[in-house]
Amino acid sequence: MATIEAYETVGGRRYRVRYRRPDRKQTDKRGFRTKRDAEAFAATVEVSKLRGEFIDATEARALIGPLGDAWLARQTHLKPSSLRPVESAWRTHVRPVWGNIAVADIRKTAVQQWVSDLTKGDITAVPARKPKSATLVIRAYGILAAILDDAVSDRRTLSNPARGVSLPRKVRKAHVYLSHEQVHELAATSKYPTLILLLAYCGLRWGEATALRVKHLDMLRRRLLVEENAVQVGSVIEVGTPKSHKKRSVPFPKFLLADIAKQCEGKEREDLVFPGEDGKYLRLARVHEDNMSWFAGAVKRSGVPRITPHDLRHTAASFSVSAGANVKAVQRMLGHSSAAMTLDVYADLFDEDLDGISDALDHAVSAASVGRMWARP
């Protein structure tokens, strides 16, 4: 139980409350002008401990900056390519605003205003602040919310004031699907034609394709073993497991057999199938106008719609669906974590299935004897 002690100050008698926190460590709070105030505080402490709602005032004064730095250091489960944008959002958009604010001082309305300001921007500010994309706003908000979730777990605050905030809605970019003719025209004008065809017909991610080694090819079964991913993070190539952390076997069409075999001529098992000019991992092919890479040049010369190497993965999905592959097969080929994710990403490719459902139902009703009940006299 809490104890109350009186002590003398220049301004007169004051009271101190000594009590134990839930971790059994003793602490105190002083400065109460009357004994009644001290008793009221002591009572609230005991009740909050019984309810599991006790918050140490000292812990509640912890600043978001140090807590966020510690949170970021704990994100060891993220791949380098995923950690980089998180670190950038923390450094650029979260820490400058919230770093010097205590956990106890954060209010839901302030978080909502911050989210709104990021979304709308401010062209009158000096320097002007451009509106941020929904993806960036949600990422920055998620960092702050995650830090405050940890603060709740550590009993620095009773609830997370960031939860329940209205966020901008992400609009999925329309997929660009190339035809077979366009893919082959793009490959024909490219510096790496076999790589283009592999991306468009096998659906590998860029890092998965550039990390392929000769030992990963099964030419008899026409399979590619995807077990490495070479992702460019800034100027560094980070090599790790595929995005889903799972190896997978991906088939490739027979017409690619000779081209892939030629790509492997004179190479050892550990050699890269698609190395760069320096013999190391091929760097990401940028598509910006001010950076006319070999891929951007091929896109321009071939006359196909403006695409990125990743868009060829969407084309591979469309080819597979058009060929009659079911969603589970497409999921395995693309390395998605679930068939539900594949359906969510490529729902537009299955629109014709909706017509098939209505046609099948119509045929079933017409063939059934009850169908005559709906016939007009």
C-alpha positions, 0 to 999 in steps of 0.5 A, a space after each residue: 500500500 502507498 504511504 504518505 509523508 509530510 515534509 517542509 519547504 520554503 512555501 510551507 508543508 507539502 506531502 509525498 506519496 511513496 508507492 510501488 509500481 507493478 514491477 515492485 520497484 519503489 517510487 514516489 510523487 511529491 509536491 501535494 499541497 494537502 494530505 487529501 490530495 495525496 490520499 486521492 493520488 495514492 488511491 488512484 495508484 492502487 486502483 490503476 494497479 488492480 485494473 492493470 491500467 497503471 502508467 508510470 508518469 516518468 515512462 510516459 515522458 519518454 520522447 518519440 525520437 529515442 523510442 523510434 530509433 530503438 524501434 527501427 533497430 529492432 526491425 531485423 526481420 525486414 529485408 534491406 530493400 524493405 528496410 530502406 524506405 522505412 528508414 527514409 520515412 522515419 528520418 524524413 517525415 516522422 522524426 522531424 515532427 514527433 521526435 521531441 514530443 513525449 508519448 503522453 503529449 500525443 493526441 489523436 487530433 494531432 496525428 490526424 492533422 499530420 496525416 492530412 498535411 502530408 496528404 495535401 501538402 502546402 504550396 504556400 510553405 517555404 520551401 513548398 511541401 508537395 503532397 505525398 503519395 498514399 503509400 508514403 503517408 501510410 508508411 510514415 503513419 504506420 511507423 508512428 503507430 507501431 512505436 506507440 503500440 510498443 509504448 502501450 506494451 511497455 506501459 508508457 501509455 494506456 492506449 495508442 492515440 494514433 489508432 483510428 486515424 483516417 488514412 488516404 486510400 491507395 489506388 492501385 496502378 493499372 497493370 500494363 499487359 503486353 501481347 506476344 508480338 510486343 514482347 518479342 519486338 521488345 526482346 529483339 531490340 534489347 541488349 539482353 533479349 533472353 532476359 526479356 523473354 524470361 521475365 515475360 514468360 516466367 514471371 520472375 522478379 528482376 532480382 530473382 532473374 539476375 541472381 539465377 546461376 547455371 546450377 539453378 537450371 534444369 534443362 531436361 524438365 525446363 525448370 528454373 529454381 528460384 532460391 536467391 534474390 539480388 536486390 539493388 538497395 541504393 548503390 549496393 546489391 543485397 543478395 538474399 532469399 526470394 521475397 516470400 523467403 521460399 524457394 520455388 520451381 518455375 517452368 519455362 516454355 520450350 521455345 526458350 530452351 535454346 536461348 537459355 542454353 546459349 546463355 550458359 555456354 562456357 560457364 561453370 555451375 556457380 556462374 550467373 546466367 545474366 551477368 552485367 558487363 563486369 561479370 557481377 550482378 546486373 544492375 536494375 534497369 532504370 526507366 526514367 527519361 533522364 536515365 536512358 538505360 538499355 531497357 528504356 532504350 529498348 522500350 523506345 525503339 520497339 514502340 511498346 507502351 512505357 513499362 518497367 521490367 516489373 511490368 513484364 511480370 504482369 504480362 507473364 501472369 496474363 499469358 498464364 491465365 490466357 493459357 488456361 492456368 488456374 489461380 493456384 498455378 499462377 500463384 506458385 509461378 509468381 511466388 505469391 504468399 497465397 492464391 488470395 493475393 494473386 486474385 487480389 493483384 490480378 483480379 482483372 485477368 479473371 473477368 471472363 470467369 464472371 461471364 462463365 459463371 452466369 452462362 453456366 448457371 443459365 445452362 443449369 437452370 435451362 437443363 433442369 426440370 424446374 426451368 419450365 416453371 419460369 417459361 411464359 404461357 
